[in-house]
Amino acid sequence: MASVQEFFAGLPERVPAERIAGMNNSYVFDIEGAGAWTVAIADGSITVTEGAGDADVTISASQESFEKIMAGETNPTTAYMTGKLKIKGDMGAAMKLQKLF
């Protein structure tokens, strides 16, 4: 399984442009124990920067919970419903995130 850092470093190459066509949203992933990343999606491209910036949605989770979501061991909706994944901001934009995973 890739580390959280590797996940964000490889995100732009891993997600096909057609999968995110028409999306124009920004997300901050605040992963306790790993760091924070800002992911901006615009016109079929993804830009990832380390650190938290302004975003439509902020997603918070522990490193362990996020790694389980990345590995497909935990459903993101289940993680949210059980409080292991916290989402603040535009819920409509948050729902579009399933295109990245």
N, C-alpha and C positions, 0 to 999 in steps of 0.2 A: 504494500500500500504506500502511496506517495505521502510525503509529509504535507502539512498545511501550506508551507512555503512553496513546495514544488507544485501543489495544486494551483495556486494563484499564478506562479511564474509561467505555467504551461497553458493556462486558461485561454488566452487569445488564439493559440494555434489549435487547440482541441475542439473549439466550438465552430461548426460550419457557419459561414456568413448567412446562408439561406435560413438557418434555424432562428436567427435573431433579426432578420430583416423586418424593418418597421418598428423595432424597439428603440426607444430613446429614453433610457432611464439610468439612474446612477444608484449605486449601492455601497454601503460601508459594511464590511464584515469585521466585527470586533471579536476575535477568537481569544478567549482567556487562556493565557499560557503560551500563545503563539505569536500574537501581534494583531495589527489591524491593516486592512487593505481597502482601497476605494476602487470599485469596478464601475467604469462608465461604458455604457453601450449606446452607440449612435450610428445609424445608417449602416448596419451590418458589420460593424467592427467593435472590438473590445479593447479598452485601455485599462490596464491595471497599474495602480501606483501604491506603494507601501505607505501606510499611515491613513488616518481618518480625515476625510474632508467633508464638504457639503454633499448631501445625497438625498434622494427621494425616500430611501429606505435604509434603516440601520438594522443589521442582523447581528445578534449576540449569541454566543454559545461557548461552552468549554471546548478545549482542544479535543478531548476524548469524544464528546458528542458530535463535533463537526467531522472528525475522522470517521466515525461510524456512518454518518450520512454520506460522506464521500465514497466510502467502501460499499454502499448499498445495504449495509447491515441494519440501518435505522431509516424508517420512512420520515421525510422532513415534516409531514403533517402530524405524525404521531409525536415527533420530538417537540413540535410547537404546542400541541395539545397537552403534553405532560410537563411543559415548562422548561425543557432542556434547550429549546431554541426560542429566542425572544425576537420579536419583530416590532419595530417602531416606524411609523410613517405611512406611506401610501400602500395600502394592502393590495390594491389592484396591480401595482408594479411588483409587489412581492410575489404575487401569484405567477407572474411571468418568469420567475427565476427557475422554474422547473425546466425551462429550455436550456439552461446551462449545465444541468446535471444529467 
